[in-house]
């Protein structure tokens, strides 16, 4: 009898943790991207995606792992060729390949669409110590930087 009560309590806790993820499509979970930092490195870039999950989903990620966040990341960055370097409760780090091209000593980057609007984007290039800041954009901005 005691083990049956334990199982019921455990099921209630698991269902309570899964409830925030049951609404909407898998890509539209309660993940909100707060900032994106783009650090250009030659033809590639490192994207640091900071997001806010809320407290219950953070607990879910802590217990079950960050694999459930990958569909959201994929929906936002589907136009990019990337590998996930790290993903946790607060951020994801992506290595994005071939986002720029070299010509006559400069790297050029053409605009690429995101799957949704991102509130704040910081862009670092190799020729400037200070980032460029963009607000509420749905694509990268065309840019160039020295090799």
Beta strands, then each sheet from edge to edge (+ up, - down):
strand 1: 32-41
strand 2: 44-52
strand 3: 81-87
strand 4: 91-97
strand 5: 101-103
strand 6: 106-109
strand 7: 113-124
strand 8: 132-139
strand 9: 143-146
sheet 1: 3+ 4- 2+ 1- 7- 8+
sheet 2: 5+ 6- 9+
end
